[in-house]
Amino acid sequence: KTLDGEVGTELVVKLRYDSERQRVLRGIQRISKPGRRVYKGATDITRVRGGLGVSIVSTSAGIMTDRDARRRNVGGEVLCKVW
């Protein structure tokens, strides 16, 4: 989640747990870094863990998931993967 109307460098992640108090998010991996940006076209954005995870992509149309980017046929900078 990003804070509405604010521009910055923070990404807010709220932790969730299932009914057995197990964490829902198993891992997060940063892909693009200040020294090494990773850009992918819409057809080159791969699925995370067979579709069980999600990539966060910064596109010209805004920040969106990998599924939305493929659906809208836009590529961009791959920020991170979450599963």
N, C-alpha and C positions, 0 to 999 in steps of 0.2 A: 504494500500500500504506500502511496505517496501522499503527502499532506496537500490538500486542495489549495491551489493558488500560490504555493510556495515553490520556489526554484532552489535546489540545493543538491548536496551530494549524499544525502541520507536515504536509505531504504528502510522502512519500518516493517518488521516481521513480527507478527503476533503468534505465539506458540499455541498449538492446539493438542489435545489429548483425546484418545478414544475412550470408550466406556470402561476399559480395563486399565486406565491410566498410563497407556503406552503412548509415546510421542507419535504424532502423525507425520511430521517431517523427519525423514531419515538422514538426509544429507543435502548440502548445498555446495556448489563448486563455482568459484569465480572464473569466468572464461576470459573476458577482456580485462586488461590491466593498463594503467597509464603508459607503460613502456611497450606494450604489445597489444594493439587493438585487433579484434577478430571480427571481420565482416563476412556475411554470408548472403547469397542471393536467396530468393524465396524457395527455389527448388533445392538448394543446398542445405537448408536448415533441417537437421536430422531430429528424429524423435528421441526422447530421453527414456531410457529403460523400457523400450517397447511400447511407449505411450503411457506408461504409469507415472512419468515425471513430466516436468515442463521446463522449457527454456524461456528466459525473459529476453526480449529483443527490443532494442531501441531503433525505431524506424522513422522515416520522414512523417509518418502519420501518428507518431507518438509511441509510447512504451506499451508493448503488448506481448502476449504469449506466442509461442512458436506456432500453435494451431491457428490463431488469428492471423498471423503474418502469412502463413501459407494460404489460408482462405482468401485473404485480400491480395495475394500475389505481390507482396512487398518484402524486400530484404532489409538488412540493416546490421547493426553491431550487436553481437550476441553478448549480453552482459553476464548471465549466470545460468546454471542449471540447478533445478530443485527437484528432489525426489523423496 
